[in-house]
Amino acid sequence: MAPSEVRNQLLYALRRVLGPLVRLLIRAGIRFDEFADLARGVYVETAIREGIESPKIPSRGRVAGVTGLALRQVDRYIDNEGALPLADPALMAMAVMAVEVLHKWHSTPEYAGPYGIPLELQFDRPVDRCIRSLVALVMPNADPRVALEELLRIGAVVPAGDTHFRAVSRSFVMPDPASPQVAEHYGTTLSRLAATLEYNMDSRHPDKRLERRVTVDRGLPVELIPEFEKYARNRAVDFLVELDNWLAPHAADETEGSDRIDVGVNVFLSIRSPAPHETLASLVAPSGR
Amino acid sequence: MPVDVHGVAIGARQGLLHAVRRVLRPIVRLLIRAGIGYNEFADVARGAYIERAIRERPNGIPPTRDRVSFVAGVSRQQVDYYIDNEWALPTARPTLARVVIEVVHRWHTDSNYLGPYGIPLELEFDSPHDRCFQSLVREVDPTASAGKVLEQLLQAGSVTHSGEKHYRAITRWFIYPEALSPHRIEYFGDALTDLAHTVEYNFNLVDTDSKRLERCVFADRGLPRDLLPSFEAYAQERTNQFLLDIDDWLARSVGTGSNESASRVHAGVNVFLYVEPPSADQALSALVQPSRKFGISDNSRVSSHGS
């Protein structure tokens, strides 16, 4: 059991982390019961998959003991694969392809001109250096017209004259804020940070993962925010391009067959709202009891 | 794209539930390690639902308790409990982390504490009165204990002894030394909440044009495992340079001519490296011991949970 100060901080951290998550859920019409059902399943899943009995296989009773759930609830999540929401594997396929096409366009010598600037490409000519061949390089079975349509839609590619297309961004930014891809992006990004932080908080891992933050000690004057965002964005692009260039030679097709892990670096800017200080009672209409 | 009554794309709802499942896993892993079970989690989550249902007021009108109960999907009795008992939701006092980080920053950027070439001066603890470790801490927070701040910096390796009386700042970063300390947990909450707000801001249905910086670079189809240490070393070195540039920009911009009474917001930039866990494709039933439907359970605690 954690000492009380650690425990209090942990519960308070949980309250804070759940705040924005719950706001999204409420907006999507997902109420507490549905969330609680999911959270119970995550407790069971985590207790089993994260090796509470490592290296032994846990019993259902042990899972119930660790999670504080009734055995029948544990049984329900173990015996019904559909009890926990699953990812739609097709959901991110388009986004992943768009990211990879942009990456290849900016980093493969055949598709870049002098100074590494991506060449303007025609759709299908010449056959070995066009949008069609570029998409085939990333995903041989993908429809290059659909891929191009997606890149045009998100604004990463623009027409250049009547027959050519120009890559204007190396980054893929989710365009539709209410799309399933954005929901998936939310889960992916937050779970990655949570996993890195949690990894660094585990005493079994003496080598910590890279995780840094720079902040303004007493806050930034509001009028400087746009300038700060602009500066951070420009520097972040340079920084990420450097990392991308380091990674490019090690792309899968060049070192096929080796044991590979999914790794990446994420940068984000945050602007923190002041913590609310009003009590809940002062924010609701007088009770009609 | 078809939307439901909440204006959310039909597929997005399922996507959102799956996203929440993913976000909760590392959080729950941490909670289980700290001995916090589902019931305690649910108490906090229920309170978070009620709190959000109250604090989010799209039309600015205070909601009734019944309305909160309906929106959150929590019984009216529970809504009353959380509203009428301020202690029902967990709170914690801020740790010294913010003071410690600001002391390190000021030591590296305030001209009063810098020597030639911008190198931080070695400081004595309490003399001279206006340029010592104590004055440095006092300028950051007059109520903070300079002794405790120094102890934490020494423990973290950000500061070291220099001779018998002086202290030397050796890194511009403060890295929390203990694995599961109040500082780290506070930071865990801060960082995740910040990222959630940024992603949510970009997720906002109303404003699609002014998204906040949130970018990622990754190895297409993975990086050979043996290259991970080299990539981590390279990323660390470039990250330090990138964040130093940002820090310098902030020190210059905030230091020059900004008026003290101006409205201020907390802003920052985070960088983190992630390694995706192997995909969890095995069914849970394959990962637990075979169920015993009859006989005595192998764990005495089970019986207390109504099995």
Interface residues (C-beta under 8 A of the other chain):
Chain A: M1 A2 E5 V6 R7 N8 Q9 L10 L11 Y12 A13 L14 R15 R16 V17 L18 G19 P20 L21 V22 R23 L24 L25 I26 R27 A28 G29 I30 R31 F32 D33 E34 F35 A36 L38 A39 R40 G41 V42 Y43 V44 E45 T46 A47 I48 R49 E50 I52 I57 P58 S59 R60 G61 R62 V63 A64 G65 V66 T67 G68 L69 A70 L71 R72 D75 Y77 I78 D79 E81 L84 P85 L86 A87 D88 L91 E100 H103 S171 V173 M174 P175 D176 P177 A178 S179 P180 Q181 V182 A183 E184 H185 Y186 G187 T188 T189 L190 S191 R192 L193 A194 A195 T196 L197 E198 N200 M201 D202 S203 K208 R209 L210 E211 R212 R213 V214 T215 V216 D217 R218 G219 L220 P221 V222 E223 L224 I225 E227 F228 E229 Y231 A232 R233 R235 A236 V237 F239 L240 E242 L243 D244 W246 L247 H250 A251 A252 T255 S258 D259 R260 I261 D262 V263 G264 V265 N266 V267 F268 L269 S270 I271 R272 S273 P274 P276 T279 L280 A281 L283 V284 A285 S287 G288
Chain B: M1 V3 D4 V5 H6 G7 V8 A9 G11 A12 R13 Q14 G15 L16 L17 H18 A19 V20 R21 R22 V23 L24 R25 P26 I27 V28 R29 L30 L31 I32 R33 A34 G35 I36 G37 Y38 N39 E40 F41 A42 V44 A45 R46 G47 A48 Y49 I50 E51 R52 A53 I54 R55 E56 R57 I61 P62 P63 T64 R65 D66 V68 V71 A72 G73 V74 D80 Y82 I83 D84 E86 L89 P90 T91 A92 T95 R98 I101 E102 H105 R106 V140 W173 I175 A179 L180 S181 P182 R184 I185 E186 Y187 F188 G189 D190 A191 L192 T193 D194 L195 A196 H197 T198 V199 E200 Y201 N202 F203 N204 L205 T208 K211 R212 L213 E214 R215 C216 V217 F218 A219 D220 R221 G222 L223 P224 R225 D226 L227 L228 F231 E232 Y234 A235 Q236 R238 T239 N240 F242 L243 D245 I246 D247 W249 L250 S253 V254 S258 N259 A262 S263 R264 V265 H266 A267 G268 V269 N270 V271 F272 L273 Y274 V275 E276 P277 A280 A283 L284 S285 L287 V288 Q289 S291 S297 D298 N299 R301 V302 H305 G306 S307
